[in-house]
Amino acid sequence: MVTRTAVLGVLGIGLFLTGCISPGIPMDPLVRKKTFEFKYSGAIAPGPGCPIDETPAWARLMSGDEEARSETGPAVPVSFCFFRMDRDVAQHWLPVSRIGAEVVSVDGNRAEALLTALEKRGDVVVMGKPALSALNGQAGQVSMLSRISYVDSFDLKAAPGARIADPRVRAIEHGLVVTVLPEVATDTKSIEAALSLLQVNLVKPMVLACLNESGARLSLEVPILVRQRIETRVTVAEGEAILVAGLSAEDPSEMVLAFMYGARTKSAE
């Protein structure tokens, strides 16, 4: 016989497991500390005339003009965590909107704990955790790119009694490119940084273009790239992390997000 007490006990255990991955890993939504202004831009263009290795204007100026550079000092370690998740899930756990971009500061340690818990639960797919050491006042860049080949055109060659269409194959890259230009504050406990995230998604499947050449029907692949860029300037205090959200993933129901960790903030390995 199942008693009321037993039913309530099972229900309580179920609620506990829903709220925590394991004891000691809280599942409380992150709270924003500060909101930063940013510039968002997006465009759709056919490839490959859509370079994704370009450096933002402010970084070109800083790296190309010796007089414009800040006085360099020790290398500034900057670490990131890039991940993607469902838009509804992101809105529930993170201080972001389901549609639209956000740049906010959060508690770095709580961000790592929550991200670890959500990853174990399968709600987050970590794309990578790159790190770089950029000189103070000079731009550094990290990227996570995929390369894909496609048939761009055909070379037609004459042969006895026939014409041979030899495909010309080209390659294009798509993915995420992050450029950061850090400046360490005089107290060495915070970092001011110009930050640019460029996300380039390849529309799948590729568009097919058909050509009729001497009675032969030839199919070409036309890659279409969707470019999105978020540019901002942030201040990262010791123990904080900057959350950048709002870049669309290849799956429209997901978004790409990034944590940038501040001075002396330990990110999970």
VEXDREN-2710 file (C-alpha; in Angstrom, 1 decimal):
% VEXDREN-2710
k/r/px/py/pz
1/MET/0.0/0.0/0.0
2/VAL/1.4/3.4/-1.0
3/THR/1.0/6.0/1.7
4/ARG/0.6/9.7/1.3
5/THR/4.0/10.2/3.0
6/ALA/5.8/7.9/0.5
7/VAL/4.3/9.8/-2.4
8/LEU/5.3/13.2/-1.0
9/GLY/8.8/11.8/-0.3
10/VAL/9.2/10.6/-4.0
11/LEU/7.9/14.0/-5.2
12/GLY/10.4/15.8/-3.0
13/ILE/13.3/13.8/-4.3
14/GLY/12.1/14.5/-7.9
15/LEU/12.0/18.3/-7.2
16/PHE/15.5/18.1/-5.6
17/LEU/17.0/16.4/-8.7
18/THR/15.3/18.9/-11.0
19/GLY/16.8/21.8/-9.1
20/CYS/20.3/20.5/-8.7
21/ILE/22.6/18.3/-10.8
22/SER/24.2/17.1/-7.6
23/PRO/24.5/18.3/-4.1
24/GLY/26.7/21.4/-4.0
25/ILE/25.9/22.5/-7.6
26/PRO/23.2/25.2/-7.3
27/MET/21.0/25.8/-10.3
28/ASP/20.1/29.5/-9.8
29/PRO/19.9/31.8/-12.8
30/LEU/22.7/34.2/-13.3
31/VAL/22.1/37.8/-12.4
32/ARG/23.7/40.7/-14.3
33/LYS/26.0/43.1/-12.6
34/LYS/26.3/45.7/-15.4
35/THR/25.1/46.2/-18.9
36/PHE/27.5/47.4/-21.7
37/GLU/26.7/49.2/-24.9
38/PHE/27.5/47.5/-28.1
39/LYS/27.1/47.6/-31.8
40/TYR/25.4/44.8/-33.7
41/SER/25.6/44.3/-37.5
42/GLY/24.4/41.5/-39.7
43/ALA/24.5/40.7/-43.4
44/ILE/23.9/37.9/-45.9
45/ALA/26.3/37.5/-48.7
46/PRO/27.4/34.9/-51.2
47/GLY/30.8/33.3/-50.6
48/PRO/33.7/33.4/-50.9
49/GLY/33.7/37.2/-51.1
50/CYS/32.9/37.4/-47.4
51/PRO/36.2/37.4/-45.6
52/ILE/36.0/36.3/-41.9
53/ASP/39.6/36.9/-41.0
54/GLU/39.3/40.7/-41.3
55/THR/40.3/42.8/-38.3
56/PRO/37.9/45.4/-37.0
57/ALA/38.7/49.0/-37.8
58/TRP/39.7/49.9/-34.2
59/ALA/42.1/47.0/-34.1
60/ARG/43.6/47.9/-37.5
61/LEU/44.2/51.4/-36.3
62/MET/45.8/50.3/-33.1
63/SER/48.1/47.7/-34.6
64/GLY/49.0/49.8/-37.6
65/ASP/49.9/53.1/-35.9
66/GLU/52.8/53.0/-33.6
67/GLU/51.9/56.4/-32.0
68/ALA/48.3/55.2/-31.3
69/ARG/49.4/52.1/-29.4
70/SER/49.3/52.1/-25.6
71/GLU/52.5/51.5/-23.8
72/THR/53.0/47.8/-23.9
73/GLY/53.7/45.8/-20.8
74/PRO/53.4/42.2/-19.7
75/ALA/51.2/39.9/-21.7
76/VAL/47.5/39.9/-20.6
77/PRO/46.0/36.4/-20.3
78/VAL/42.5/36.3/-21.7
79/SER/40.3/33.2/-21.7
80/PHE/37.0/32.5/-23.3
81/CYS/34.3/29.8/-23.3
82/PHE/32.1/29.6/-26.4
83/PHE/28.9/27.6/-26.2
84/ARG/25.5/27.2/-27.8
85/MET/22.2/26.5/-26.3
86/ASP/18.5/26.6/-26.9
87/ARG/17.1/30.2/-26.9
88/ASP/14.4/29.4/-24.4
89/VAL/16.9/27.7/-22.0
90/ALA/19.3/30.6/-22.3
91/GLN/16.5/33.1/-21.4
92/HIS/15.7/31.0/-18.3
93/TRP/19.2/30.6/-16.9
94/LEU/21.1/33.7/-18.2
95/PRO/20.4/37.4/-18.0
96/VAL/19.6/37.6/-21.8
97/SER/16.6/37.9/-24.0
98/ARG/15.4/35.1/-26.3
99/ILE/15.8/37.4/-29.3
100/GLY/18.4/40.1/-29.5
101/ALA/21.9/40.6/-28.3
102/GLU/23.2/41.4/-24.8
103/VAL/26.6/42.3/-23.3
104/VAL/26.6/42.0/-19.5
105/SER/28.9/41.3/-16.6
106/VAL/28.3/38.4/-14.2
107/ASP/30.0/36.6/-11.4
108/GLY/32.7/34.5/-13.0
109/ASN/32.7/31.6/-10.5
110/ARG/28.9/31.3/-10.5
111/ALA/29.0/31.4/-14.3
112/GLU/31.4/28.5/-14.4
113/ALA/29.4/26.5/-11.9
114/LEU/26.1/27.0/-13.8
115/LEU/27.7/26.3/-17.2
116/THR/29.2/23.0/-15.9
117/ALA/25.8/22.0/-14.4
118/LEU/23.9/22.8/-17.6
119/GLU/26.5/20.9/-19.7
120/LYS/26.2/17.8/-17.6
121/ARG/22.4/18.0/-18.0
122/GLY/22.8/18.3/-21.8
123/ASP/21.4/21.8/-22.1
124/VAL/24.7/23.4/-23.2
125/VAL/27.1/22.4/-26.0
126/VAL/30.6/23.8/-25.3
127/MET/32.2/24.7/-28.6
128/GLY/35.6/25.5/-27.2
129/LYS/37.6/27.2/-24.4
130/PRO/40.5/29.1/-26.2
131/ALA/42.9/31.3/-24.3
132/LEU/45.4/33.9/-25.5
133/SER/48.1/36.2/-24.2
134/ALA/47.8/39.6/-25.8
135/LEU/50.2/42.4/-25.2
136/ASN/48.7/45.3/-23.3
137/GLY/47.2/47.7/-25.9
138/GLN/47.6/45.3/-28.8
139/ALA/45.0/43.2/-30.5
140/GLY/44.9/39.4/-30.2
141/GLN/42.6/37.0/-32.1
142/VAL/41.2/33.5/-31.6
143/SER/39.0/31.6/-34.0
144/MET/37.1/28.4/-34.3
145/LEU/36.5/27.6/-38.0
146/SER/35.2/24.8/-40.1
147/ARG/36.4/24.4/-43.7
148/ILE/34.1/23.0/-46.5
149/SER/34.8/22.4/-50.2
150/TYR/32.3/23.1/-53.0
151/VAL/32.2/23.0/-56.8
152/ASP/32.7/26.6/-58.0
153/SER/32.9/26.1/-61.8
154/PHE/33.9/23.7/-64.5
155/ASP/36.7/23.6/-67.0
156/LEU/35.4/22.3/-70.3
157/LYS/37.9/20.3/-72.3
158/ALA/37.5/18.9/-75.7
159/ALA/37.9/15.2/-76.3
160/PRO/37.4/13.0/-79.4
161/GLY/33.6/12.8/-79.8
162/ALA/32.9/14.5/-76.5
163/ARG/33.5/17.4/-74.1
164/ILE/34.7/16.8/-70.6
165/ALA/33.6/19.0/-67.7
166/ASP/36.4/19.1/-65.1
167/PRO/35.0/20.5/-61.8
168/ARG/36.9/23.3/-60.1
169/VAL/36.8/22.9/-56.3
170/ARG/37.2/25.8/-53.9
171/ALA/37.1/25.9/-50.1
172/ILE/35.4/28.3/-47.7
173/GLU/35.6/28.7/-43.9
174/HIS/32.8/29.5/-41.5
175/GLY/32.6/29.8/-37.8
176/LEU/33.6/32.2/-35.0
177/VAL/36.4/34.8/-34.9
178/VAL/37.0/36.8/-31.8
179/THR/39.3/39.9/-31.6
180/VAL/40.2/41.4/-28.3
181/LEU/42.3/44.5/-27.5
182/PRO/43.0/44.5/-23.7
183/GLU/44.2/47.4/-21.5
184/VAL/45.1/46.6/-17.9
185/ALA/43.9/49.2/-15.4
186/THR/46.5/50.8/-13.1
187/ASP/45.3/48.8/-10.2
188/THR/46.0/45.6/-12.2
189/LYS/42.7/44.2/-10.9
190/SER/40.6/44.9/-13.9
191/ILE/40.9/44.8/-17.7
192/GLU/39.3/47.2/-20.1
193/ALA/39.0/45.6/-23.5
194/ALA/37.6/46.3/-27.0
195/LEU/35.9/43.1/-28.0
196/SER/34.6/42.0/-31.4
197/LEU/32.8/38.7/-32.1
198/LEU/32.2/37.7/-35.7
199/GLN/30.0/34.7/-36.3
200/VAL/29.7/33.4/-39.9
201/ASN/27.1/30.7/-40.5
202/LEU/26.9/28.7/-43.7
203/VAL/23.4/28.2/-45.0
204/LYS/22.7/24.5/-45.5
205/PRO/22.1/22.9/-47.8
206/MET/24.0/24.9/-50.4
207/VAL/22.1/26.5/-53.2
208/LEU/22.5/24.8/-56.5
209/ALA/22.9/26.7/-59.8
210/CYS/22.4/24.9/-63.0
211/LEU/24.2/25.7/-66.3
212/ASN/23.5/24.3/-69.8
213/GLU/26.7/24.0/-71.7
214/SER/26.6/22.4/-75.1
215/GLY/23.6/20.3/-74.2
216/ALA/25.1/19.3/-70.9
217/ARG/23.5/20.2/-67.6
218/LEU/26.0/21.2/-65.0
219/SER/25.3/21.9/-61.3
220/LEU/27.3/24.5/-59.3
221/GLU/27.2/25.0/-55.6
222/VAL/26.8/28.6/-54.3
223/PRO/27.6/29.0/-50.6
224/ILE/25.6/31.7/-48.8
225/LEU/27.1/33.1/-45.6
226/VAL/25.2/34.9/-42.8
227/ARG/27.5/37.3/-41.0
228/GLN/26.9/38.7/-37.6
229/ARG/29.2/40.9/-35.6
230/ILE/29.0/42.3/-32.1
231/GLU/31.5/45.1/-31.1
232/THR/31.7/46.5/-27.6
233/ARG/34.0/47.9/-25.0
234/VAL/33.9/46.3/-21.6
235/THR/35.5/46.5/-18.2
236/VAL/36.2/43.1/-16.5
237/ALA/36.8/43.3/-12.8
238/GLU/38.6/40.6/-10.8
239/GLY/36.4/37.6/-10.4
240/GLU/33.9/38.7/-13.1
241/ALA/33.0/37.4/-16.5
242/ILE/31.6/39.1/-19.5
243/LEU/28.6/37.3/-21.2
244/VAL/28.1/38.1/-24.9
245/ALA/24.9/36.7/-26.3
246/GLY/22.6/37.0/-29.3
247/LEU/24.6/35.5/-32.2
248/SER/22.5/33.1/-34.1
249/ALA/23.7/29.5/-34.5
250/GLU/23.1/27.4/-37.7
251/ASP/20.0/26.0/-35.9
252/PRO/17.6/29.0/-35.6
253/SER/16.3/27.6/-32.3
254/GLU/19.8/28.0/-30.8
255/MET/22.1/30.9/-30.0
256/VAL/25.9/31.2/-29.7
257/LEU/27.2/32.7/-26.5
258/ALA/30.6/33.5/-25.0
259/PHE/32.1/34.1/-21.6
260/MET/35.2/36.3/-21.3
261/TYR/36.9/35.9/-18.0
262/GLY/38.5/38.7/-16.1
263/ALA/41.7/39.2/-14.1
264/ARG/42.5/36.3/-11.9
265/THR/39.2/34.5/-12.6
266/LYS/39.7/30.8/-12.8
267/SER/37.9/29.2/-15.7
268/ALA/37.0/25.5/-15.6
269/GLU/39.4/23.3/-17.5
END
